[in-house]
Amino acid sequence: MLQSRLLARSTAARLSLSHSRRLRIQRTMATASVDVTKEYEALVSKLKDCSALAGISGLLGWDEMVQLPKNAAQARAAQKAALAGVIHERSVDPEIGRLLDTLETSDLSSLDEFALANIRETRRDYKKSTAVTEDLVRREAALESKGYLQWVTAREQNDFQQFAPVLNEWIEIRKERAAMVDASKPAYDVLADDYSAGLTAARITEIFDEVKKGLIPFLAEIREKGTEPDNSWLQGEFDIDAQAELCKEIAVAIGFDLDKGRLDVSVHPFTGGAHPTDVRMTTRFKKDDVTEGLTGAIHETGHALYEQGRNLKYDGLPVNSAAGMAIHESQSLLWERMVALSQPFAAYLLPKLHTSFPGAFPESKTPEDLYRALNVVKKESFIRVESDEVTYPMHIILRFEIEKALVEGELQVEDIPSVWNSKMQQYLGVTPASDAQGCLQDVHWSAGLFGYFPTYTLGAMSAVQIFETAKQQIPDLDSQIKNGNFKPLREWLNENIHSLGSLYPTADDLLTKVTGKPLDPQIFLNYLKEKYTAIYKL
């Protein structure tokens, strides 16, 4: 029996060796007749054209959310649909497929790792693009404009039922897309993969269940046993123009390049634009809350730094895009939370608050007082973008569970308000007083972005993991932040995250490269418990 096995193995080895030799011969013959550099450059040229057109689409979207006249919505929808059709036609060009086929069967040893990753990412994108029809792409683009307008109207009138019909349309059109891309997988998994490669509902559920298990009782402990910091001294009336000027000053100090971008106001804060040299970010301000505009601006600055920090050597190529939205969110949340809500940053910020709002804050307050005041866990946390570090993940988990149920057909659109309110009570102990305060607060579903929400909390966890590594590698980082020197951290992030783009296939691959391990939610939970146990004197 043993001899027979050895003979079988020997025969299999010879067959395998013979097959390997044939492949090498075939590749050698193919390489002899293929100019790899020429073929790759031809691919790059086509990809850059697609990227340029996508940049135009980005500008149309920014303009729509910032300054488009209300009655121009229908015309803008037609423009976006037409452009989407052109972009789709270019992205499914059979010549791209031919170039990929040629390159993937050639000897690519002459190409660097970024070029190889670019071929990999292009194949991934091309496979998805060629799976869907131009008609679907045009319908999605038109529905995006229609959806945004309906969402804004419904939100203003506090009436979810005005938004329900377009949300139903989005669910059906996204399920249609998922079936075209990969009918063998659950629709939600296909959609989530668009925002973070390889992400699945099962993996998200696994992570979020661990987060819920750790956070729900910890939140209860904070509220029942904690000593709440005093943040009453941060309340008052704050001039909007002064807020905007302070936010601009801090964004520039952190590293936002105004020669390559701009800061505006919109209903929902976002970062967009056309190119790393043209990054548009927005925030919003409240006259009675100086912290919302400030943290929102810093959050969007984190996104903007990622965009402005992309490696222009690979300009316009898939490898130069972000490594998924979870990593993109890690960069915004790292600056908003790990930096702006830290003790060193409080020492930097306090004098600026006094300068921007003379007489608004007691001179007796210390940086420690500001740090504690900025990190109050809200007793009533209704709005996601206004929530604190501890309650924020529960807002995301709620949205994930609802949108997953919608896509899987386990929840009807008309039932969203009641289910939303029920989960808010279960997870956060509050019930929204209106649809605007509840299920209409976010813009995402108006654009059919199912699968996006989880990346916020996955990004928050990644931010903690990345920042811990940065602190180990950057000498005296706390002192640098305290003194307003953000350059060492910005440059470290640019070298280790921004400039790498999509060099690595997944977010976990990048995290492993940077931090030594894939995403570990326990690091995030430990960070929250250590920080807020001290703040609340538990």
C-alpha positions, -999 to 999 in steps of 0.1 A, spaced: 0 0 0 28 24 9 47 17 -23 16 22 -43 10 56 -27 46 66 -33 43 55 -70 11 75 -73 27 106 -58 57 102 -81 35 99 -111 15 130 -100 46 149 -94 59 141 -129 25 151 -144 25 183 -124 61 191 -134 52 184 -170 22 207 -168 43 234 -152 69 231 -179 42 234 -206 28 266 -189 63 281 -187 69 273 -224 35 288 -233 42 319 -213 77 322 -228 63 319 -263 36 345 -254 61 368 -239 83 366 -270 54 381 -291 40 405 -265 55 438 -255 44 439 -219 53 475 -213 34 486 -244 3 466 -235 4 478 -199 7 514 -210 -22 510 -234 -43 497 -204 -32 527 -183 -43 551 -210 -78 537 -211 -80 536 -173 -69 572 -170 -97 583 -194 -123 565 -172 -108 582 -141 -111 616 -157 -147 611 -166 -154 599 -130 -138 631 -118 -164 651 -138 -191 630 -122 -177 638 -88 -179 675 -95 -215 672 -106 -223 654 -74 -206 680 -52 -223 708 -70 -257 691 -66 -253 689 -28 -237 723 -23 -251 749 -47 -275 734 -73 -307 755 -77 -337 734 -65 -355 735 -99 -324 722 -117 -326 688 -101 -343 671 -131 -318 685 -155 -289 674 -133 -304 639 -131 -304 637 -169 -268 650 -170 -256 625 -145 -274 596 -162 -259 605 -196 -224 608 -181 -229 575 -162 -237 558 -195 -205 572 -211 -184 561 -181 -199 526 -181 -193 523 -219 -157 532 -214 -152 509 -184 -166 479 -202 -145 485 -234 -137 450 -248 -101 463 -254 -96 466 -217 -106 429 -214 -82 419 -242 -54 439 -226 -61 422 -192 -62 387 -208 -29 394 -226 -11 407 -195 -24 380 -172 -9 353 -195 24 371 -199 56 373 -179 51 403 -157 84 402 -139 93 436 -155 64 453 -137 66 466 -101 42 457 -73 20 487 -79 16 478 -116 7 442 -107 -18 454 -81 -32 478 -107 -39 448 -130 -55 429 -102 -78 458 -92 -86 465 -128 -97 429 -133 -119 431 -102 -135 463 -114 -139 451 -150 -156 419 -139 -182 439 -120 -186 466 -147 -191 441 -175 -217 422 -154 -242 451 -153 -260 467 -182 -257 503 -193 -295 506 -188 -290 497 -151 -262 522 -147 -283 550 -162 -313 542 -140 -291 542 -109 -276 576 -118 -311 591 -124 -324 576 -92 -295 591 -73 -306 626 -81 -343 618 -76 -335 601 -43 -315 630 -29 -342 655 -37 -369 633 -22 -348 627 9 -342 664 14 -379 671 10 -390 643 33 -365 654 59 -376 690 58 -413 680 61 -405 652 87 -424 626 67 -407 593 59 -435 581 37 -425 608 11 -391 590 9 -405 555 10 -413 550 -27 -378 560 -39 -362 538 -12 -383 509 -25 -369 516 -60 -334 516 -46 -338 482 -29 -351 466 -61 -324 482 -83 -296 472 -60 -309 436 -58 -309 436 -96 -273 448 -97 -262 422 -71 -278 394 -92 -260 406 -123 -226 407 -106 -228 374 -87 -262 356 -84 -245 328 -64 -239 351 -34 -263 368 -10 -272 402 -24 -260 421 6 -225 404 4 -222 415 -32 -232 451 -24 -209 453 7 -179 441 -14 -182 474 -33 -171 493 -2 -146 469 13 -132 440 -7 -143 406 6 -166 420 33 -197 399 40 -228 401 62 -216 371 82 -182 388 90 -199 421 99 -224 403 121 -196 384 139 -177 416 146 -208 436 156 -221 409 179 -188 412 198 -191 450 199 -227 448 211 -218 423 238 -191 446 251 -207 481 246 -243 477 257 -234 468 293 -206 493 294 -229 521 282 -253 511 310 -225 511 335 -214 546 324 -250 560 327 -258 543 360 -225 545 379 -203 571 362 -196 606 372 -205 627 342 -180 655 333 -193 690 332 -197 703 296 -223 730 304 -196 757 300 -193 747 263 -229 758 257 -238 792 243 -243 811 211 -214 809 186 -211 831 155 -213 808 124 -187 828 105 -163 825 135 -169 788 136 -162 784 99 -130 804 103 -118 783 132 -126 751 114 -107 763 83 -77 772 105 -76 738 121 -81 719 89 -52 738 73 -30 732 104 -37 695 103 -26 695 66 -55 703 43 -41 721 12 -64 749 1 -45 751 -32 -58 716 -39 -93 718 -23 -120 738 -7 -144 738 23 -181 745 20 -214 739 38 -240 712 30 -270 695 46 -249 664 52 -211 667 56 -191 649 30 -158 648 11 -158 646 -27 -143 663 -57 -126 653 -89 -89 645 -82 -62 645 -55 -55 681 -66 -92 691 -64 -107 678 -31 -140 693 -20 -152 688 16 -182 702 34 -194 705 70 -223 721 88 -226 744 118 -251 749 146 -252 783 163 -257 767 197 -231 739 194 -195 748 185 -183 712 187 -204 697 159 -190 719 132 -155 715 146 -155 677 149 -173 674 115 -146 695 98 -118 675 114 -135 643 103 -138 654 67 -102 667 68 -92 632 76 -109 620 44 -95 649 25 -59 642 36 -63 606 23 -75 620 -11 -48 647 -13 -22 622 -2 -28 597 -30 3 588 -50 3 608 -82 28 585 -97 -2 562 -103 -26 590 -110 -59 579 -124 -54 542 -118 -73 518 -97 -43 510 -75 -42 546 -65 -77 545 -50 -84 540 -13 -81 505 2 -119 504 7 -142 526 27 -134 511 61 -98 523 57 -110 556 44 -132 560 74 -103 550 96 -85 581 85 -113 605 91 -121 589 125 -85 587 135 -82 625 132 -116 632 147 -114 609 177 -79 596 183 -65 632 178 -92 658 182 -108 641 213 -74 635 230 -59 652 260 -30 667 240 -53 682 214 -74 698 241 -43 717 252 -39 729 216 -76 738 211 -84 757 243 -65 789 235 -80 789 200 -115 787 214 -108 818 236 -94 836 206 -123 828 183 -150 834 208 -138 861 233 -155 858 266 -176 828 257 -157 804 279 -145 807 315 -108 816 318 -105 792 347 -111 761 326 -81 739 319 -72 716 290 -82 686 312 -116 702 317 -120 706 279 -109 670 273 -135 657 297 -162 680 283 -155 669 248 -159 633 257 -192 633 275 -213 602 266 -247 615 256 -276 606 278 -298 609 247 -280 600 215 -304 605 186 -282 617 157 -254 595 144 -231 624 133 -235 641 167 -230 609 188 -200 601 210 -174 573 207 -194 549 229 -228 553 214 -217 557 178 -212 520 171 -248 512 181 -261 537 156 -242 519 129 -252 484 141 -288 495 140 -285 507 104 -267 476 93 -294 453 107 -322 473 91 -306 476 56 -296 439 56 -332 430 64 -344 453 36 -321 438 10 -329 402 21 -367 409 20 -372 404 58 -383 440 64 -407 462 44 -399 498 38 -430 512 54 -420 494 87 -386 512 89 -398 540 113 -412 516 139 -383 491 137 -358 520 138 -374 535 170 -376 500 186 -339 494 181 -330 529 192 -347 521 225 -331 487 228 -296 498 220 -294 534 231 -324 538 255 -341 566 235 -370 569 211 -368 596 183 -396 622 184 -398 624 147 -387 608 114 -362 636 108 -346 628 142 -347 591 134 -347 572 101 -344 603 78 -312 617 93 -287 602 69 -283 607 32 -269 573 23 -300 553 15 -311 581 -9 -282 570 -31 -287 533 -26 -255 529 -5 -264 496 11 -233 481 27 -217 514 33 -228 520 69 -208 491 85 -175 507 72 -179 535 97 -175 513 128 -151 490 110 -132 522 103 -134 533 139 -119 500 150 -92 503 124 -84 538 135 -76 527 170 -54 499 158 -35 522 133 -31 550 159 -17 527 185 9 516 160 17 552 151 22 561 187 47 533 190 67 545 159 65 583 162 86 597 191 67 620 215 35 620 193 14 634 222 38 663 226 37 670 189 -1 671 189 -2 693 220 21 718 203 0 718 171 27 700 151 6 675 131 32 670 104 48 638 118 15 620 121 3 632 87 35 621 70 34 587 88 -2 581 77 7 592 41 36 568 40 19 539 56 -17 543 44 -25 571 18 3 566 -7 -2 528 -8 -37 531 -22 -50 496 -30 -16 480 -32 -29 453 -8 -60 433 -18 -81 438 14 -83 461 44 -71 433 66 -40 428 44 -32 465 48 -38 464 85 -16 433 89 12 451 70 9 483 91 -1 470 125 10 433 124 -25 418 126 -59 420 109 -88 439 124 -92 430 161 -124 445 176 -111 437 211 -84 464 207 -113 489 201 -133 477 231 -103 479 253 -95 514 242 -131 526 249 -132 509 283 -98 523 294 -105 558 282 -141 562 295 -135 543 328 -110 571 336 -132 599 324 -163 587 342 -143 575 373 -158 541 373 
